[in-house]
Amino acid sequence: MNESPTPKMYLYELVAADIADLIRQGTFRTGERIPSVRHLSRQKGISVATALQAYILLEDQGLIE
């Protein structure tokens, strides 16, 4: 059995994917503020650096500015 390994995602990528899903579902609408980096950090139990990296990824994807 030769199964291809699933690529591991970094924590910031998982957090960004969760937020991207919320944006696509309409939880966060265009022009609406998303949680601050510190709030997201506390809410998700992650470091501020991880939250910031997630937001940078979302910005790179054009989902937030």
All heavy atoms as TSV, in Angstrom:
chain	resi	resn	atom	element	x	y	z
A	1	MET	N	N	0.831	-1.173	0.000
A	1	MET	CA	C	0.000	0.000	0.000
A	1	MET	C	C	0.876	1.236	0.000
A	1	MET	O	O	1.579	1.504	0.950
A	1	MET	CB	C	-0.860	0.018	1.252
A	1	MET	CG	C	-2.280	-0.313	0.963
A	1	MET	SD	S	-3.368	0.117	2.310
A	1	MET	CE	C	-3.092	-1.194	3.446
A	2	ASN	N	N	0.798	1.996	-1.041
A	2	ASN	CA	C	1.581	3.218	-1.168
A	2	ASN	C	C	0.667	4.428	-1.134
A	2	ASN	O	O	0.206	4.890	-2.154
A	2	ASN	CB	C	2.369	3.193	-2.475
A	2	ASN	CG	C	3.851	3.279	-2.245
A	2	ASN	OD1	O	4.284	3.446	-1.118
A	2	ASN	ND2	N	4.609	3.162	-3.301
A	3	GLU	N	N	0.397	4.908	0.054
A	3	GLU	CA	C	-0.442	6.100	0.181
A	3	GLU	C	C	0.451	7.324	0.166
A	3	GLU	O	O	1.489	7.346	0.790
A	3	GLU	CB	C	-1.224	6.065	1.492
A	3	GLU	CG	C	-2.265	4.977	1.528
A	3	GLU	CD	C	-3.056	5.045	2.813
A	3	GLU	OE1	O	-3.307	6.154	3.308
A	3	GLU	OE2	O	-3.411	3.987	3.318
A	4	SER	N	N	0.000	8.339	-0.554
A	4	SER	CA	C	0.785	9.568	-0.557
A	4	SER	C	C	0.527	10.312	0.749
A	4	SER	O	O	-0.606	10.403	1.209
A	4	SER	CB	C	0.429	10.451	-1.754
A	4	SER	OG	O	-0.917	10.825	-1.675
A	5	PRO	N	N	1.579	10.797	1.370
A	5	PRO	CA	C	1.384	11.502	2.643
A	5	PRO	C	C	0.634	12.807	2.439
A	5	PRO	O	O	0.798	13.475	1.431
A	5	PRO	CB	C	2.812	11.773	3.131
A	5	PRO	CG	C	3.647	11.710	1.901
A	5	PRO	CD	C	2.950	10.785	0.936
A	6	THR	N	N	-0.202	13.121	3.398
A	6	THR	CA	C	-0.919	14.394	3.316
A	6	THR	C	C	0.025	15.492	3.781
A	6	THR	O	O	0.737	15.323	4.769
A	6	THR	CB	C	-2.179	14.396	4.210
A	6	THR	OG1	O	-1.785	14.084	5.540
A	6	THR	CG2	C	-3.198	13.394	3.727
A	7	PRO	N	N	0.054	16.583	3.056
A	7	PRO	CA	C	0.963	17.658	3.456
A	7	PRO	C	C	0.540	18.249	4.799
A	7	PRO	O	O	-0.639	18.472	5.043
A	7	PRO	CB	C	0.827	18.690	2.337
A	7	PRO	CG	C	-0.450	18.372	1.650
A	7	PRO	CD	C	-0.735	16.918	1.903
A	8	LYS	N	N	1.512	18.459	5.670
A	8	LYS	CA	C	1.213	19.055	6.973
A	8	LYS	C	C	1.033	20.549	6.800
A	8	LYS	O	O	1.763	21.194	6.063
A	8	LYS	CB	C	2.351	18.793	7.945
A	8	LYS	CG	C	2.386	17.385	8.454
A	8	LYS	CD	C	3.372	17.255	9.585
A	8	LYS	CE	C	3.275	15.885	10.177
A	8	LYS	NZ	N	4.110	15.742	11.366
A	9	MET	N	N	0.046	21.064	7.498
A	9	MET	CA	C	-0.197	22.502	7.469
A	9	MET	C	C	0.324	23.097	8.768
A	9	MET	O	O	0.213	22.499	9.833
A	9	MET	CB	C	-1.684	22.797	7.324
A	9	MET	CG	C	-2.260	22.406	5.982
A	9	MET	SD	S	-4.021	22.783	5.859
A	9	MET	CE	C	-3.968	24.554	5.670
A	10	TYR	N	N	0.890	24.271	8.653
A	10	TYR	CA	C	1.316	25.007	9.841
A	10	TYR	C	C	0.083	25.547	10.549
A	10	TYR	O	O	-0.974	25.739	9.938
A	10	TYR	CB	C	2.240	26.161	9.454
A	10	TYR	CG	C	3.576	25.695	8.949
A	10	TYR	CD1	C	3.863	25.694	7.595
A	10	TYR	CD2	C	4.563	25.253	9.830
A	10	TYR	CE1	C	5.096	25.261	7.117
A	10	TYR	CE2	C	5.794	24.821	9.377
A	10	TYR	CZ	C	6.056	24.824	8.022
A	10	TYR	OH	O	7.269	24.396	7.571
A	11	LEU	N	N	0.224	25.828	11.835
A	11	LEU	CA	C	-0.901	26.325	12.630
A	11	LEU	C	C	-1.474	27.602	12.029
A	11	LEU	O	O	-2.693	27.758	11.938
A	11	LEU	CB	C	-0.468	26.555	14.081
A	11	LEU	CG	C	-1.542	27.055	15.039
A	11	LEU	CD1	C	-2.749	26.116	15.048
A	11	LEU	CD2	C	-0.970	27.216	16.434
A	12	TYR	N	N	-0.625	28.513	11.579
A	12	TYR	CA	C	-1.128	29.766	11.011
A	12	TYR	C	C	-1.946	29.507	9.752
A	12	TYR	O	O	-2.899	30.221	9.465
A	12	TYR	CB	C	0.000	30.771	10.758
A	12	TYR	CG	C	0.856	30.503	9.543
A	12	TYR	CD1	C	0.532	31.046	8.311
A	12	TYR	CD2	C	2.000	29.707	9.630
A	12	TYR	CE1	C	1.324	30.810	7.189
A	12	TYR	CE2	C	2.790	29.475	8.529
A	12	TYR	CZ	C	2.449	30.020	7.310
A	12	TYR	OH	O	3.222	29.784	6.196
A	13	GLU	N	N	-1.600	28.459	8.998
A	13	GLU	CA	C	-2.364	28.114	7.797
A	13	GLU	C	C	-3.744	27.577	8.170
A	13	GLU	O	O	-4.741	27.876	7.495
A	13	GLU	CB	C	-1.612	27.084	6.958
A	13	GLU	CG	C	-0.344	27.618	6.332
A	13	GLU	CD	C	0.462	26.553	5.636
A	13	GLU	OE1	O	0.699	25.466	6.235
A	13	GLU	OE2	O	0.868	26.788	4.479
A	14	LEU	N	N	-3.814	26.803	9.236
A	14	LEU	CA	C	-5.099	26.288	9.712
A	14	LEU	C	C	-5.988	27.428	10.207
A	14	LEU	O	O	-7.190	27.465	9.906
A	14	LEU	CB	C	-4.884	25.265	10.831
A	14	LEU	CG	C	-4.164	23.979	10.443
A	14	LEU	CD1	C	-3.847	23.151	11.677
A	14	LEU	CD2	C	-4.993	23.185	9.459
A	15	VAL	N	N	-5.402	28.352	10.951
A	15	VAL	CA	C	-6.148	29.504	11.452
A	15	VAL	C	C	-6.643	30.350	10.281
A	15	VAL	O	O	-7.809	30.759	10.238
A	15	VAL	CB	C	-5.289	30.344	12.419
A	15	VAL	CG1	C	-5.981	31.644	12.792
A	15	VAL	CG2	C	-4.949	29.539	13.670
A	16	ALA	N	N	-5.773	30.588	9.306
A	16	ALA	CA	C	-6.154	31.369	8.122
A	16	ALA	C	C	-7.278	30.674	7.360
A	16	ALA	O	O	-8.215	31.331	6.892
A	16	ALA	CB	C	-4.945	31.593	7.215
A	17	ALA	N	N	-7.210	29.355	7.251
A	17	ALA	CA	C	-8.257	28.603	6.545
A	17	ALA	C	C	-9.590	28.742	7.271
A	17	ALA	O	O	-10.643	28.895	6.631
A	17	ALA	CB	C	-7.860	27.139	6.417
A	18	ASP	N	N	-9.566	28.711	8.613
A	18	ASP	CA	C	-10.798	28.888	9.391
A	18	ASP	C	C	-11.410	30.271	9.131
A	18	ASP	O	O	-12.617	30.397	8.921
A	18	ASP	CB	C	-10.529	28.744	10.891
A	18	ASP	CG	C	-10.276	27.304	11.312
A	18	ASP	OD1	O	-10.565	26.381	10.524
A	18	ASP	OD2	O	-9.781	27.113	12.442
A	19	ILE	N	N	-10.581	31.281	9.137
A	19	ILE	CA	C	-11.076	32.646	8.913
A	19	ILE	C	C	-11.557	32.809	7.474
A	19	ILE	O	O	-12.589	33.437	7.226
A	19	ILE	CB	C	-9.997	33.680	9.270
A	19	ILE	CG1	C	-9.699	33.597	10.767
A	19	ILE	CG2	C	-10.434	35.096	8.887
A	19	ILE	CD1	C	-8.484	34.362	11.208
A	20	ALA	N	N	-10.830	32.227	6.533
A	20	ALA	CA	C	-11.249	32.285	5.130
A	20	ALA	C	C	-12.626	31.656	4.954
A	20	ALA	O	O	-13.471	32.186	4.224
A	20	ALA	CB	C	-10.222	31.589	4.238
A	21	ASP	N	N	-12.871	30.550	5.652
A	21	ASP	CA	C	-14.190	29.911	5.597
A	21	ASP	C	C	-15.266	30.844	6.134
A	21	ASP	O	O	-16.354	30.949	5.560
A	21	ASP	CB	C	-14.197	28.602	6.390
A	21	ASP	CG	C	-13.457	27.475	5.695
A	21	ASP	OD1	O	-13.206	27.582	4.459
A	21	ASP	OD2	O	-13.117	26.491	6.376
A	22	LEU	N	N	-14.964	31.530	7.238
A	22	LEU	CA	C	-15.928	32.475	7.809
A	22	LEU	C	C	-16.217	33.627	6.847
A	22	LEU	O	O	-17.360	34.074	6.726
A	22	LEU	CB	C	-15.419	33.024	9.144
A	22	LEU	CG	C	-15.323	32.022	10.292
A	22	LEU	CD1	C	-14.646	32.654	11.499
A	22	LEU	CD2	C	-16.701	31.501	10.662
A	23	ILE	N	N	-15.193	34.077	6.148
A	23	ILE	CA	C	-15.378	35.150	5.164
A	23	ILE	C	C	-16.264	34.653	4.025
A	23	ILE	O	O	-17.209	35.327	3.620
A	23	ILE	CB	C	-14.020	35.643	4.633
A	23	ILE	CG1	C	-13.253	36.373	5.746
A	23	ILE	CG2	C	-14.194	36.541	3.416
A	23	ILE	CD1	C	-11.798	36.673	5.423
A	24	ARG	N	N	-15.975	33.468	3.532
A	24	ARG	CA	C	-16.759	32.903	2.412
A	24	ARG	C	C	-18.205	32.613	2.802
A	24	ARG	O	O	-19.097	32.686	1.975
A	24	ARG	CB	C	-16.071	31.644	1.898
A	24	ARG	CG	C	-14.780	31.942	1.167
A	24	ARG	CD	C	-14.159	30.691	0.550
A	24	ARG	NE	N	-12.847	31.000	0.031
A	24	ARG	CZ	C	-11.699	30.654	0.607
A	24	ARG	NH1	N	-11.701	29.944	1.731
A	24	ARG	NH2	N	-10.537	30.986	0.089
A	25	GLN	N	N	-18.414	32.277	4.074
A	25	GLN	CA	C	-19.768	31.994	4.565
A	25	GLN	C	C	-20.552	33.272	4.873
A	25	GLN	O	O	-21.741	33.211	5.167
A	25	GLN	CB	C	-19.711	31.135	5.834
A	25	GLN	CG	C	-19.185	29.742	5.612
A	25	GLN	CD	C	-18.882	29.026	6.919
A	25	GLN	OE1	O	-19.153	29.523	8.008
A	25	GLN	NE2	N	-18.296	27.849	6.808
A	26	GLY	N	N	-19.877	34.419	4.845
A	26	GLY	CA	C	-20.554	35.679	5.089
A	26	GLY	C	C	-20.553	36.125	6.532
A	26	GLY	O	O	-21.198	37.121	6.876
A	27	THR	N	N	-19.852	35.402	7.398
A	27	THR	CA	C	-19.768	35.809	8.793
A	27	THR	C	C	-19.075	37.161	8.901
A	27	THR	O	O	-19.490	38.021	9.680
A	27	THR	CB	C	-19.017	34.747	9.631
A	27	THR	OG1	O	-19.703	33.498	9.492
A	27	THR	CG2	C	-18.946	35.134	11.086
A	28	PHE	N	N	-18.012	37.329	8.115
A	28	PHE	CA	C	-17.345	38.626	7.991
A	28	PHE	C	C	-17.670	39.169	6.613
A	28	PHE	O	O	-17.352	38.549	5.609
A	28	PHE	CB	C	-15.822	38.492	8.149
A	28	PHE	CG	C	-15.394	38.014	9.504
A	28	PHE	CD1	C	-14.684	36.843	9.649
A	28	PHE	CD2	C	-15.685	38.749	10.642
A	28	PHE	CE1	C	-14.282	36.401	10.888
A	28	PHE	CE2	C	-15.282	38.309	11.894
A	28	PHE	CZ	C	-14.587	37.132	12.017
A	29	ARG	N	N	-18.327	40.321	6.571
A	29	ARG	CA	C	-18.727	40.903	5.293
A	29	ARG	C	C	-17.708	41.936	4.820
A	29	ARG	O	O	-16.902	42.433	5.595
A	29	ARG	CB	C	-20.106	41.541	5.438
A	29	ARG	CG	C	-21.202	40.501	5.668
A	29	ARG	CD	C	-22.586	41.111	5.706
A	29	ARG	NE	N	-22.941	41.785	6.954
A	29	ARG	CZ	C	-23.210	41.167	8.092
A	29	ARG	NH1	N	-23.138	39.871	8.177
A	29	ARG	NH2	N	-23.546	41.853	9.157
A	30	THR	N	N	-17.788	42.264	3.568
A	30	THR	CA	C	-16.896	43.251	2.979
A	30	THR	C	C	-16.973	44.550	3.768
A	30	THR	O	O	-18.063	45.040	4.064
A	30	THR	CB	C	-17.281	43.504	1.509
A	30	THR	OG1	O	-17.217	42.268	0.815
A	30	THR	CG2	C	-16.345	44.502	0.864
A	31	GLY	N	N	-15.820	45.080	4.112
A	31	GLY	CA	C	-15.745	46.331	4.846
A	31	GLY	C	C	-15.837	46.176	6.354
A	31	GLY	O	O	-15.587	47.118	7.092
A	32	GLU	N	N	-16.207	45.003	6.806
A	32	GLU	CA	C	-16.338	44.762	8.245
A	32	GLU	C	C	-14.971	44.431	8.838
A	32	GLU	O	O	-14.148	43.788	8.206
A	32	GLU	CB	C	-17.289	43.580	8.470
A	32	GLU	CG	C	-17.624	43.306	9.903
A	32	GLU	CD	C	-18.636	42.179	10.040
A	32	GLU	OE1	O	-19.338	41.868	9.061
A	32	GLU	OE2	O	-18.706	41.617	11.131
A	33	ARG	N	N	-14.752	44.887	10.053
A	33	ARG	CA	C	-13.481	44.603	10.722
A	33	ARG	C	C	-13.451	43.150	11.193
A	33	ARG	O	O	-14.449	42.617	11.662
A	33	ARG	CB	C	-13.290	45.516	11.921
A	33	ARG	CG	C	-12.996	46.934	11.524
A	33	ARG	CD	C	-12.641	47.739	12.769
A	33	ARG	NE	N	-12.175	49.047	12.401
A	33	ARG	CZ	C	-10.896	49.364	12.243
A	33	ARG	NH1	N	-9.972	48.466	12.439
A	33	ARG	NH2	N	-10.545	50.575	11.902
A	34	ILE	N	N	-12.282	42.567	11.081
A	34	ILE	CA	C	-12.068	41.234	11.634
A	34	ILE	C	C	-11.440	41.410	13.014
A	34	ILE	O	O	-10.975	42.500	13.347
A	34	ILE	CB	C	-11.172	40.378	10.704
A	34	ILE	CG1	C	-9.833	41.070	10.448
A	34	ILE	CG2	C	-11.897	40.059	9.408
A	34	ILE	CD1	C	-8.852	40.228	9.660
A	35	PRO	N	N	-11.432	40.368	13.840
A	35	PRO	CA	C	-10.846	40.512	15.178
A	35	PRO	C	C	-9.389	40.972	15.112
A	35	PRO	O	O	-8.661	40.624	14.175
A	35	PRO	CB	C	-10.936	39.101	15.764
A	35	PRO	CG	C	-12.022	38.430	14.991
A	35	PRO	CD	C	-11.985	39.036	13.624
A	36	SER	N	N	-8.980	41.740	16.099
A	36	SER	CA	C	-7.591	42.193	16.161
A	36	SER	C	C	-6.673	40.987	16.336
A	36	SER	O	O	-7.110	39.899	16.720
A	36	SER	CB	C	-7.401	43.160	17.335
A	36	SER	OG	O	-7.482	42.448	18.563
A	37	VAL	N	N	-5.405	41.204	16.072
A	37	VAL	CA	C	-4.420	40.135	16.228
A	37	VAL	C	C	-4.423	39.629	17.674
A	37	VAL	O	O	-4.438	38.414	17.907
A	37	VAL	CB	C	-3.013	40.642	15.821
A	37	VAL	CG1	C	-1.941	39.644	16.201
A	37	VAL	CG2	C	-2.968	40.930	14.328
A	38	ARG	N	N	-4.456	40.537	18.619
A	38	ARG	CA	C	-4.452	40.123	20.037
A	38	ARG	C	C	-5.724	39.380	20.409
A	38	ARG	O	O	-5.692	38.398	21.150
A	38	ARG	CB	C	-4.257	41.334	20.935
A	38	ARG	CG	C	-2.849	41.863	20.879
A	38	ARG	CD	C	-2.657	42.983	21.865
A	38	ARG	NE	N	-1.303	43.510	21.731
A	38	ARG	CZ	C	-0.954	44.714	22.085
A	38	ARG	NH1	N	-1.848	45.532	22.591
A	38	ARG	NH2	N	0.286	45.116	21.930
A	39	HIS	N	N	-6.863	39.865	19.917
A	39	HIS	CA	C	-8.129	39.192	20.211
A	39	HIS	C	C	-8.137	37.786	19.616
A	39	HIS	O	O	-8.539	36.836	20.285
A	39	HIS	CB	C	-9.305	40.014	19.679
A	39	HIS	CG	C	-10.630	39.380	19.940
A	39	HIS	ND1	N	-11.256	39.458	21.162
A	39	HIS	CD2	C	-11.432	38.624	19.151
A	39	HIS	CE1	C	-12.397	38.785	21.105
A	39	HIS	NE2	N	-12.521	38.274	19.893
A	40	LEU	N	N	-7.698	37.678	18.362
A	40	LEU	CA	C	-7.638	36.365	17.710
A	40	LEU	C	C	-6.704	35.440	18.484
A	40	LEU	O	O	-7.008	34.260	18.681
A	40	LEU	CB	C	-7.178	36.508	16.261
A	40	LEU	CG	C	-7.083	35.218	15.466
A	40	LEU	CD1	C	-8.468	34.609	15.250
A	40	LEU	CD2	C	-6.406	35.462	14.122
A	41	SER	N	N	-5.593	35.983	18.953
A	41	SER	CA	C	-4.630	35.206	19.723
A	41	SER	C	C	-5.268	34.633	20.988
A	41	SER	O	O	-5.143	33.437	21.270
A	41	SER	CB	C	-3.442	36.105	20.097
A	41	SER	OG	O	-2.605	35.489	21.028
A	42	ARG	N	N	-5.976	35.471	21.710
A	42	ARG	CA	C	-6.654	35.009	22.931
A	42	ARG	C	C	-7.781	34.040	22.608
A	42	ARG	O	O	-7.945	33.019	23.272
A	42	ARG	CB	C	-7.201	36.200	23.713
A	42	ARG	CG	C	-6.136	37.004	24.436
A	42	ARG	CD	C	-6.758	38.027	25.385
A	42	ARG	NE	N	-7.664	38.953	24.716
A	42	ARG	CZ	C	-7.304	40.121	24.204
A	42	ARG	NH1	N	-6.051	40.523	24.270
A	42	ARG	NH2	N	-8.196	40.900	23.622
A	43	GLN	N	N	-8.564	34.375	21.582
A	43	GLN	CA	C	-9.726	33.571	21.208
A	43	GLN	C	C	-9.321	32.158	20.798
A	43	GLN	O	O	-9.980	31.190	21.170
A	43	GLN	CB	C	-10.451	34.274	20.062
A	43	GLN	CG	C	-11.714	33.599	19.588
A	43	GLN	CD	C	-12.330	34.356	18.424
A	43	GLN	OE1	O	-11.630	34.783	17.511
A	43	GLN	NE2	N	-13.632	34.498	18.443
A	44	LYS	N	N	-8.247	32.042	20.023
A	44	LYS	CA	C	-7.827	30.739	19.497
A	44	LYS	C	C	-6.777	30.057	20.371
A	44	LYS	O	O	-6.410	28.912	20.103
A	44	LYS	CB	C	-7.253	30.905	18.086
A	44	LYS	CG	C	-8.227	31.418	17.059
A	44	LYS	CD	C	-9.050	30.284	16.518
A	44	LYS	CE	C	-9.877	30.740	15.327
A	44	LYS	NZ	N	-10.741	29.677	14.846
A	45	GLY	N	N	-6.250	30.777	21.369
A	45	GLY	CA	C	-5.217	30.200	22.214
A	45	GLY	C	C	-3.901	30.008	21.470
A	45	GLY	O	O	-3.216	29.006	21.657
A	46	ILE	N	N	-3.586	30.979	20.620
A	46	ILE	CA	C	-2.363	30.924	19.817
A	46	ILE	C	C	-1.514	32.151	20.125
A	46	ILE	O	O	-1.993	33.094	20.754
A	46	ILE	CB	C	-2.683	30.863	18.295
A	46	ILE	CG1	C	-3.521	32.082	17.868
A	46	ILE	CG2	C	-3.392	29.567	17.947
A	46	ILE	CD1	C	-3.789	32.183	16.381
A	47	SER	N	N	-0.278	32.134	19.669
A	47	SER	CA	C	0.582	33.292	19.903
A	47	SER	C	C	0.171	34.454	18.997
A	47	SER	O	O	-0.476	34.255	17.961
A	47	SER	CB	C	2.045	32.931	19.639
A	47	SER	OG	O	2.258	32.748	18.256
A	48	VAL	N	N	0.562	35.650	19.389
A	48	VAL	CA	C	0.314	36.838	18.575
A	48	VAL	C	C	1.016	36.684	17.223
A	48	VAL	O	O	0.462	37.053	16.182
A	48	VAL	CB	C	0.776	38.116	19.318
A	48	VAL	CG1	C	0.767	39.318	18.398
A	48	VAL	CG2	C	-0.107	38.362	20.533
A	49	ALA	N	N	2.209	36.110	17.231
A	49	ALA	CA	C	2.962	35.914	15.985
A	49	ALA	C	C	2.216	34.988	15.028
A	49	ALA	O	O	2.180	35.230	13.809
A	49	ALA	CB	C	4.345	35.357	16.282
A	50	THR	N	N	1.595	33.942	15.563
A	50	THR	CA	C	0.831	33.011	14.724
A	50	THR	C	C	-0.395	33.707	14.142
A	50	THR	O	O	-0.714	33.543	12.962
A	50	THR	CB	C	0.422	31.768	15.531
A	50	THR	OG1	O	1.616	31.113	15.993
A	50	THR	CG2	C	-0.394	30.795	14.701
A	51	ALA	N	N	-1.084	34.485	14.967
A	51	ALA	CA	C	-2.254	35.228	14.497
A	51	ALA	C	C	-1.858	36.209	13.402
A	51	ALA	O	O	-2.530	36.326	12.375
A	51	ALA	CB	C	-2.923	35.953	15.661
A	52	LEU	N	N	-0.749	36.905	13.622
A	52	LEU	CA	C	-0.269	37.863	12.630
A	52	LEU	C	C	0.087	37.165	11.325
A	52	LEU	O	O	-0.270	37.639	10.238
A	52	LEU	CB	C	0.937	38.623	13.176
A	52	LEU	CG	C	1.541	39.683	12.268
A	52	LEU	CD1	C	0.517	40.758	11.942
A	52	LEU	CD2	C	2.762	40.301	12.933
A	53	GLN	N	N	0.739	36.035	11.404
A	53	GLN	CA	C	1.113	35.286	10.204
A	53	GLN	C	C	-0.140	34.821	9.450
A	53	GLN	O	O	-0.172	34.836	8.216
A	53	GLN	CB	C	1.987	34.090	10.576
A	53	GLN	CG	C	2.664	33.439	9.408
A	53	GLN	CD	C	3.656	34.352	8.704
A	53	GLN	OE1	O	4.343	35.134	9.335
A	53	GLN	NE2	N	3.713	34.264	7.404
A	54	ALA	N	N	-1.170	34.431	10.173
A	54	ALA	CA	C	-2.424	34.019	9.540
A	54	ALA	C	C	-3.038	35.197	8.774
A	54	ALA	O	O	-3.494	35.043	7.637
A	54	ALA	CB	C	-3.408	33.503	10.596
A	55	TYR	N	N	-3.019	36.380	9.393
A	55	TYR	CA	C	-3.561	37.562	8.730
A	55	TYR	C	C	-2.728	37.960	7.512
A	55	TYR	O	O	-3.267	38.392	6.500
A	55	TYR	CB	C	-3.683	38.722	9.710
A	55	TYR	CG	C	-4.917	38.631	10.608
A	55	TYR	CD1	C	-5.047	39.456	11.712
A	55	TYR	CD2	C	-5.949	37.735	10.353
A	55	TYR	CE1	C	-6.167	39.404	12.533
A	55	TYR	CE2	C	-7.061	37.665	11.163
A	55	TYR	CZ	C	-7.173	38.504	12.246
A	55	TYR	OH	O	-8.279	38.449	13.045
A	56	ILE	N	N	-1.430	37.796	7.611
A	56	ILE	CA	C	-0.569	38.091	6.459
A	56	ILE	C	C	-0.909	37.154	5.305
A	56	ILE	O	O	-1.003	37.584	4.145
A	56	ILE	CB	C	0.926	37.991	6.857
A	56	ILE	CG1	C	1.305	39.147	7.769
A	56	ILE	CG2	C	1.819	37.961	5.617
A	56	ILE	CD1	C	2.674	39.003	8.426
A	57	LEU	N	N	-1.120	35.889	5.614
A	57	LEU	CA	C	-1.494	34.923	4.575
A	57	LEU	C	C	-2.833	35.303	3.935
A	57	LEU	O	O	-2.973	35.279	2.705
A	57	LEU	CB	C	-1.553	33.514	5.165
A	57	LEU	CG	C	-1.941	32.390	4.211
A	57	LEU	CD1	C	-0.986	32.299	3.021
A	57	LEU	CD2	C	-1.992	31.068	4.956
A	58	LEU	N	N	-3.808	35.678	4.745
A	58	LEU	CA	C	-5.113	36.076	4.221
A	58	LEU	C	C	-4.991	37.334	3.355
A	58	LEU	O	O	-5.671	37.460	2.333
A	58	LEU	CB	C	-6.105	36.316	5.370
A	58	LEU	CG	C	-6.551	35.052	6.112
A	58	LEU	CD1	C	-7.269	35.433	7.395
A	58	LEU	CD2	C	-7.421	34.184	5.221
A	59	GLU	N	N	-4.122	38.237	3.753
A	59	GLU	CA	C	-3.891	39.440	2.984
A	59	GLU	C	C	-3.246	39.086	1.645
A	59	GLU	O	O	-3.646	39.608	0.586
A	59	GLU	CB	C	-3.007	40.402	3.767
A	59	GLU	CG	C	-2.914	41.773	3.179
A	59	GLU	CD	C	-2.156	42.732	4.075
A	59	GLU	OE1	O	-1.223	42.308	4.782
A	59	GLU	OE2	O	-2.505	43.929	4.050
A	60	ASP	N	N	-2.270	38.194	1.665
A	60	ASP	CA	C	-1.627	37.741	0.440
A	60	ASP	C	C	-2.613	37.076	-0.506
A	60	ASP	O	O	-2.476	37.146	-1.731
A	60	ASP	CB	C	-0.481	36.768	0.742
A	60	ASP	CG	C	0.724	37.430	1.381
A	60	ASP	OD1	O	0.798	38.696	1.365
A	60	ASP	OD2	O	1.585	36.704	1.915
A	61	GLN	N	N	-3.630	36.430	0.058
A	61	GLN	CA	C	-4.657	35.755	-0.740
A	61	GLN	C	C	-5.743	36.723	-1.215
A	61	GLN	O	O	-6.645	36.334	-1.955
A	61	GLN	CB	C	-5.292	34.621	0.077
A	61	GLN	CG	C	-4.352	33.499	0.388
A	61	GLN	CD	C	-4.931	32.490	1.348
A	61	GLN	OE1	O	-5.988	32.685	1.944
A	61	GLN	NE2	N	-4.225	31.380	1.529
A	62	GLY	N	N	-5.664	37.968	-0.770
A	62	GLY	CA	C	-6.641	38.969	-1.187
A	62	GLY	C	C	-7.958	38.904	-0.451
A	62	GLY	O	O	-8.939	39.514	-0.876
A	63	LEU	N	N	-7.999	38.182	0.673
A	63	LEU	CA	C	-9.246	38.044	1.418
A	63	LEU	C	C	-9.451	39.164	2.427
A	63	LEU	O	O	-10.575	39.449	2.819
A	63	LEU	CB	C	-9.303	36.685	2.112
A	63	LEU	CG	C	-9.437	35.488	1.163
A	63	LEU	CD1	C	-9.287	34.190	1.917
A	63	LEU	CD2	C	-10.786	35.544	0.444
A	64	ILE	N	N	-8.357	39.746	2.898
A	64	ILE	CA	C	-8.444	40.896	3.807
A	64	ILE	C	C	-7.441	41.940	3.365
A	64	ILE	O	O	-6.548	41.665	2.571
A	64	ILE	CB	C	-8.170	40.486	5.282
A	64	ILE	CG1	C	-6.739	39.997	5.462
A	64	ILE	CG2	C	-9.192	39.484	5.769
A	64	ILE	CD1	C	-6.339	39.777	6.918
A	65	GLU	N	N	-7.620	43.142	3.887
A	65	GLU	CA	C	-6.618	44.196	3.596
A	65	GLU	C	C	-6.351	45.001	4.831
A	65	GLU	O	O	-7.081	44.978	5.782
A	65	GLU	CB	C	-7.078	45.105	2.468
A	65	GLU	CG	C	-8.408	45.777	2.700
A	65	GLU	CD	C	-8.775	46.691	1.552
A	65	GLU	OE1	O	-8.608	46.331	0.396
A	65	GLU	OE2	O	-9.243	47.791	1.855
